[in-house]
């Protein structure tokens, strides 16, 4: 029994840093399987181990106190990681329209909560979504199709209108036009100049 107890202590020493690392990085993509129930299990297991160590008097020695402190870290680190995530989320949702239009189209995300991803789409903060097993779990194909169609509608509504510009001759009257019209006018001018050069060359 004493031998088994020592093996158990060695395993606790080895597992503590790993659990603390997972808790501190719980929002990283490679730890997605631990989200939800997995995170809760880590916290419960850490607290249970701390209680067992205290009841067995391990805290009376320096090494025992260090081991107890190590197993107290996972819940604290997980709380800090969650707070950091919420602060980043607040910063993203508070992004200006200019930042959203510049950066949003470059991001594609998976989702498990339709209201949360719909909010990102409405603000133009993402360019699209991808479907994973987390999307499909508990949903019918028709429900998923309806959600994606709704997100596409929101994305189209979130796109900013064409930037306004002005065109006209120097010193003359100017009129406001869309970027597309301005580009079209510039293209027509280039074509006219090209025809003039060809005509001059033939002459």
Phi, psi and omega in degrees: 000320180295323179295316179296323178296322179292320177299319178298319178295319178299317179296323178294320178296321181286324184282330185304311179296324180294316179294320178296320178296315179297322180293319182289335183243032188297339182267000179289148184302324183287352177250021179304319180301339182273352183293152180077246183297326180296317178296318178297321179296321178297317181294313181297316180296319180297314180294322179296318180295320178299316180297317180296317180297321179293318181293331180271004175075020181293340183286354183286337179257162179297315179297320179296319178297321178295319179295318178297319179297321179298320181280350172278343184292316185308311178299323180292315180294324179293320177296319178295320179296321179293319178297317178298319178297317181295322178294319177294320178299318179297318180296319180295314182292339179268007181297147179286165180297324179295315178297319180297317181291330181279320187257327185307313182299346182271357184248134173232132187230156166270168182208154173237343179242114181296315180301322181291315181288329177296324178295320178295319181293317181300328180269003179069026185272350177223156180264345181178178178231157173238150186264130177233182178297331178295327177290320187282330186302122178079006180238151173273163179299321181295320178297317179296319178297320179295318179298315182295320178297320179294321178294322178296320178297317179295323180294317179296322180290334183277345182293132181290151177293164180300140182297140181278146177219179179229142179224156181159173180275147178304130179082352181258192180282144179247148175230148181279139182214167178279166179298322181296317180294321179297318178295322180295319178296320179295321179295320179296321178296319178297319180295319179297317179295323178295319178295322179296320180294320179296318180297317179296324179292322180291327180290000000 
